[in-house]
Amino acid sequence: MTIKAKSLYLITALLVSIISVSAVFNVLSSSPSKYEGKIVRKIIFEGLKNVDEEDVEEIMVTTVGYPLKAVEVREDIKNIFALGQFENVNVEIDDFSDGVKLKVILEERPVVEKIEYKGNDEIVETDLTEAMRLKEGDVYRKDLLENSIKSIKDKYDKEGYYNAYITYKVKDGDSDNSVLIQIVIDEGEEVKVEKFVILGANKIYVKDLLDLVETKEDSLFQDGAFKREVYEEDKKKIIGYYQQEGYLDAQIVDERIEYEWTNPLEPGERCVYIQIKLIEGDRYYFDGPYDLNFVEGKSTVLSDKEVENLKRSFQLQKQGELFDNTKFLNDRQSISFLLASRGYIFARVIPNKTITEREVEEDGVKEKRKHVKIDFTIDEGKKAFIEQIIIKGNKKTKDKVIRRELAVVEGALFNSELMQISREKVYNLGYFKQVDFDVRPGTRDGYMNLVIDVEEQPSGTISMGGGYGSATGFSIFADISENNFFGNGQTVGVKFEYGPKKTSVTLSFQERWLWDYPVGFNSSIFYYIYEYETSSIFPESDDYSDYKKKGLGYSLGLSYRFWYYWVTGATWVHTFKTYFDPSGNSPDEIMLTVDNGRQTKRTMKFYMYRDSKDNYLNPTKGFRTGMSVAFTGGSLLRGNDHFTQYSPEFYAYYSPFHIPFLKTHPTVFELRASADFITPPLGKNWVESNMPHTENEWLESEDRLSIGGPETVRGWDYSDRTMPDSWRYVGLYHRILYGAEYRIPLHPQMLWLVLFFDAGSLWSDKFWEKQLSDTYSEYVNEDLATGRLRRIEEITDGNLLPYFIYSYGFGLKVQVPMMPLRFWWGKKMIYDDGFKTISDKYIFQFSIGDVRF
């Protein structure tokens, strides 16, 4: 609370007290002896319309059946005024029976029925509502309304609209004792920066400083809008940049912001001229390493080994290196964080700086340099415990939905590491735009209250868009979902998809916490019609054959979360399917499948993974590693499809640095590897005896594995002509993929520039080769003979580098909710006595709805 706000509050409280005491004095002073001490027999209220009588009675000290006291009546009036819901409060006292009767006459303030905004184009109504201290349904108060007008004006100033003019009108509402508030806005024109000048910059180029800031001069390629909040942050960036370069004494000693006419000869539009004057100061160097001095002589929390590991983790290490103030602050914070993770939140880490100047020789030249020696004095203090966990800001989401995600509980030892895990878990629910954790003093010594402040975002979506898949082509879809159903953290949805090769509808439901246990439940019902293309029965033909498949099915799944990051579970999928409408050039295996009529596919999938990503949409750190095993058919599950698929995966994310002074813009490395291995079904001998593959294909063509396209190895087309024929036409049984990405945020939530490297390969299998048609067998045998195809059992034989295909390139990731967009430009590579590019130009590919990359 500012000094001005505090003063206003004290004056208001004083006035209320004077009015309250005066009112009581007028009531009681005329004949105090007549009523003082008499038993209160009845209390009645007049004038209540929107406020419940019980709410007023609850705060009154005067009670029926007890003696009347003037001091208590004065206290009652003060308390009723303090509710803020009444304009006037009067008390009348009369004799009643063998005591007295109190009549409390109240004049309610009106209720805000509706708030309307007129004239706002540049700032949306949602943002204006956030600035309003009065909300619909609140009691009308003129002081809060006028403060709200100032907040709205500040918001326009921050957006660069300094000429905005805001007024208000208060009218009677439709319902009794209510008002309608109209906020009338004249936004004026956005003020542009005509000139931004930095004086005193001699050791760092002015151009580098201007490139650093977001406030830009108005030009053809720059918006140039002047926003006060952005400008204040830009000043911090400039000083931060100097201090990062060792200029610890750098400061802004003068600044001028002048509002002028853009064209003085024709006054109309205004602009801003900015001038900043700097003092750079001397450059400092690190006189390391740090000295850690514990108040107790030795750490009572950390072991000697942990202290040594801490010292090795410091970013400033080398004697004589540039003193980077950002690294110093990170090092200091790392000490505090480590102690706080052990419950010592009150620990104090005090840096003691000693500056010396001495002569050094650099490249044969002697010069005097200032060196900074840092000695940390560490007072570990006492342990801290969590007294209460207070949740704020959740209007829709129930408290339990947030509490059950927390890794900390009330009464437990404070742990900063578990606090960070908790914050990430709550944010990754996807229900909140912002999640902030704060710590406040508790009511007992050594106890703290954890305050979780969330800002909700819309959890229901109605989306329409398009998708593209290598096998399914283009399609359009409509997706209606609610991810936080009635604030219970449940997800319900329906999705329609339509295209020339794919039509489907899916109804789904997900419960993250079944009966408030960390057990997830999910289910779905689906119907689809797909059209597939495959190779022709005529080997020399360039035409593809095609056929259709329709299916109706359902899925049921259970999962269990443990150890913060671990999940294990199982999913059952049961599909009833029919193949129909094959083209005349379809292979024999397709014709056989069509002749078999309706079939069933039964799959039980078991999985386990560990996922420590910090952000479910745009991770910057953490790992995801897992393994799944899907059993389809076999002697136990039966049905018409029979195989087992193993799918390991590994993803790692690391952020080496942020875009300078933009902590919300971290660059990210991603390393990944994944594989799919299709093996014979459980009980294959029983299946062979009772359901021979000659009568019904165990592994259908769409279940075999392919490579190429934006989903696997970018830069290579699906069925690329450079690939072996078995890879292009048949689809195989084992696939290995790996690669890396470097992501640069252009907008950290929506747009990323990506540099990528991909690699992948397909492998055959003796067991499955026996089930291929003659046409497909010919492709496989020819490639095996030439060495362009290998069996999985040969994976340890020879050099693997020439067997994989590779690509590199760049792209854009556009993270639009429910419809992520990916645009890629890639070049194909192979390994032949070294990596060689085999495509002259970058090959453009894109995908809509693909979330693998």
Summary of the structure (lengths in Angstrom):
residues: 853
radius of gyration: 35.9
end to end distance: 46.5
largest distance: 117.8
contacts: 2589
relative contact order: 0.04
helix: 23%
strand: 42%
